[in-house]
Amino acid sequence: MSYIGGILPDININSVNHKSEEEIFNFSNNNIKTLLFWYPKDFTFVCPTEIHAFQEKLSEFIKRGYRVIGASCDTIQIHLEWLKTSKKNAGIEGITFPLISDPRRTLSKKLKILGKDNVTYRATYLIDENNLVYYESINEMSIGRNIDELLRIIDAKIHHDLNGEVCPANWILGKKALKESTESVKKYFSNLK
């Protein structure tokens, strides 16, 4: 089931940050633009590369008004151990965004993102300030995400919301967008080389 245009399930769920502070999240009443990404497991292989890639681009997400939240089915204790493990030892020390803990698989089951090994696929949700999901994707566990593509999607959403224009294939910030008309599409194609 797709959550596009809808609100994520109304569930309170625990998280932890790099300061070992625990917090309870509920995505249905935050009114904060959010990038939520799920990864399979702590202390694995592709996962730390993605988490560090999100950290490297964190200021870009914040500049656009988004918070970043990671999530897996690991416990708070496992998250804390991984947060204390250095990057050179395949850890995520230095990560500053929160990590959700869903060991009972309460939210991941509702989102239908669990694989046959009872761990989550690489699911990504972009949520606007009205708590509505406007982007979701799910990758199999062996394929990491492209963080720059997520920033491009956010830029396209911001552009559309501010200008009422739609963003064509491969659109990037600063490029021409389209009006919702056949004439605009014709003009777009005539300007392509």
C-alpha positions as CSV (number, residue, x, y, z in Angstrom):
1,M,0.0,0.0,0.0
2,S,1.4,3.4,-0.9
3,Y,1.3,6.3,1.6
4,I,1.6,9.0,-1.1
5,G,-0.8,11.7,-0.2
6,G,-1.5,10.1,3.2
7,I,-0.1,10.2,6.7
8,L,2.1,7.6,8.1
9,P,0.5,5.3,10.8
10,D,-0.3,7.0,14.1
11,I,2.2,5.1,16.3
12,N,4.4,6.3,19.1
13,I,7.9,4.9,18.5
14,N,11.2,5.2,20.4
15,S,14.4,6.8,19.0
16,V,17.8,7.7,20.3
17,N,20.4,10.4,19.3
18,H,24.1,10.7,19.4
19,K,23.9,12.2,23.0
20,S,22.2,9.0,24.2
21,E,18.9,10.9,24.6
22,E,15.8,8.9,24.0
23,E,12.7,10.5,22.4
24,I,9.3,9.3,21.3
25,F,8.3,10.0,17.7
26,N,4.8,10.1,16.2
27,F,4.7,11.1,12.5
28,S,1.0,12.0,12.4
29,N,1.2,15.2,14.4
30,N,4.6,16.7,14.0
31,N,4.0,19.3,11.3
32,I,7.7,19.2,10.5
33,K,9.2,18.4,7.0
34,T,10.9,15.0,7.4
35,L,13.1,12.6,5.5
36,L,12.6,9.2,7.1
37,F,14.8,6.4,5.9
38,W,14.7,2.7,7.0
39,Y,17.8,0.5,6.7
40,P,18.0,-3.3,7.4
41,K,20.3,-3.6,10.4
42,D,23.0,-2.0,12.5
43,F,26.5,-3.4,12.2
44,T,26.0,-4.4,8.6
45,F,27.6,-3.4,5.3
46,V,25.7,-0.9,3.0
47,C,23.9,0.6,6.0
48,P,26.8,2.6,7.5
49,T,27.7,3.9,4.1
50,E,24.2,5.3,3.7
51,I,24.1,6.7,7.2
52,H,27.4,8.5,6.8
53,A,26.2,9.8,3.4
54,F,23.1,11.3,5.0
55,Q,25.3,12.9,7.7
56,E,27.6,14.4,5.1
57,K,24.5,16.0,3.4
58,L,22.6,16.8,6.6
59,S,23.2,20.6,6.4
60,E,21.7,20.5,2.9
61,F,18.5,18.9,4.2
62,I,18.4,21.3,7.2
63,K,18.9,24.3,4.8
64,R,15.7,23.1,3.0
65,G,13.8,22.9,6.2
66,Y,14.0,19.1,6.7
67,R,15.0,16.9,9.6
68,V,16.5,13.5,8.8
69,I,15.6,10.4,10.8
70,G,17.0,6.9,10.4
71,A,15.2,3.8,11.4
72,S,15.7,0.0,11.8
73,C,14.3,-2.8,13.9
74,D,17.4,-2.8,16.1
75,T,17.0,-2.0,19.8
76,I,18.0,1.3,21.4
77,Q,20.9,-0.5,23.1
78,I,22.2,-1.8,19.7
79,H,21.8,1.7,18.2
80,L,23.8,3.2,21.1
81,E,26.6,0.7,20.6
82,W,26.8,1.4,16.9
83,L,26.8,5.2,17.6
84,K,29.9,4.6,19.8
85,T,31.7,2.6,17.2
86,S,34.2,4.5,15.0
87,K,33.8,4.9,11.3
88,K,37.1,3.1,10.7
89,N,35.5,0.1,12.5
90,A,32.4,0.3,10.3
91,G,30.5,2.2,13.0
92,I,28.4,5.4,12.8
93,E,30.2,7.5,15.5
94,G,29.6,11.2,14.7
95,I,26.1,10.8,13.4
96,T,23.9,13.6,14.8
97,F,20.4,12.7,13.6
98,P,18.1,10.4,15.6
99,L,17.6,6.7,14.9
100,I,14.2,5.1,15.5
101,S,14.1,1.7,17.2
102,D,11.3,-0.7,16.1
103,P,12.3,-4.1,17.6
104,R,8.7,-5.2,17.8
105,R,8.3,-4.2,14.1
106,T,5.1,-2.2,15.0
107,L,5.7,0.5,12.4
108,S,7.6,-1.5,9.9
109,K,4.8,-4.1,9.7
110,K,2.2,-1.3,9.1
111,L,4.4,0.2,6.4
112,K,4.8,-3.3,4.9
113,I,8.6,-2.9,4.5
114,L,9.8,-6.1,6.1
115,G,11.7,-8.6,4.1
116,K,11.6,-12.4,4.5
117,D,14.4,-12.2,7.1
118,N,12.2,-10.0,9.3
119,V,14.4,-6.9,8.7
120,T,13.4,-3.9,6.7
121,Y,14.1,-3.0,3.1
122,R,15.7,0.3,2.4
123,A,12.5,2.4,2.5
124,T,12.5,6.2,2.2
125,Y,9.7,8.7,2.9
126,L,9.6,12.4,2.3
127,I,6.9,14.1,4.4
128,D,5.7,17.6,4.1
129,E,4.8,20.1,6.8
130,N,1.2,18.9,6.7
131,N,2.4,15.4,7.6
132,L,1.6,14.1,4.1
133,V,3.9,11.7,2.3
134,Y,4.8,13.0,-1.1
135,Y,7.6,10.6,-2.0
136,E,8.3,7.0,-1.1
137,S,10.7,4.4,-2.4
138,I,11.8,0.9,-1.4
139,N,15.0,-0.8,-2.4
140,E,16.1,-4.3,-1.8
141,M,18.7,-4.6,0.9
142,S,21.8,-4.8,-1.3
143,I,21.2,-1.5,-3.1
144,G,22.1,1.8,-1.4
145,R,20.3,5.1,-1.9
146,N,21.4,8.1,-3.9
147,I,21.3,11.0,-1.3
148,D,21.7,13.7,-4.0
149,E,18.6,12.3,-5.8
150,L,16.6,12.8,-2.5
151,L,17.8,16.4,-2.4
152,R,16.7,16.9,-6.0
153,I,13.2,15.5,-5.2
154,I,13.0,18.0,-2.3
155,D,14.1,20.8,-4.5
156,A,11.4,19.9,-7.1
157,K,8.7,19.8,-4.4
158,I,9.8,23.2,-3.1
159,H,9.9,24.6,-6.6
160,H,6.4,23.3,-7.4
161,D,5.0,24.6,-4.1
162,L,6.5,28.1,-4.6
163,N,5.9,28.4,-8.4
164,G,3.1,26.1,-9.3
165,E,5.3,24.6,-12.0
166,V,5.9,20.9,-12.6
167,C,9.4,19.5,-12.9
168,P,10.3,17.4,-15.9
169,A,12.6,14.4,-16.1
170,N,16.1,15.1,-14.8
171,W,15.1,18.5,-13.6
172,I,17.6,20.1,-11.2
173,L,17.4,23.3,-9.2
174,G,18.0,26.3,-11.5
175,K,16.7,24.6,-14.6
176,K,13.5,25.4,-16.5
177,A,10.3,23.8,-15.2
178,L,6.9,23.5,-17.0
179,K,3.5,25.0,-16.7
180,E,0.7,22.3,-16.7
181,S,-0.1,22.8,-20.3
182,T,0.5,21.1,-23.7
183,E,2.0,24.4,-25.0
184,S,4.6,24.4,-22.2
185,V,5.6,20.8,-23.0
186,K,5.9,21.7,-26.7
187,K,8.1,24.7,-25.9
188,Y,10.2,22.5,-23.5
189,F,10.9,19.9,-26.3
190,S,11.6,22.6,-28.9
191,N,14.3,24.0,-26.6
192,L,16.1,20.7,-26.2
193,K,19.2,20.1,-28.2
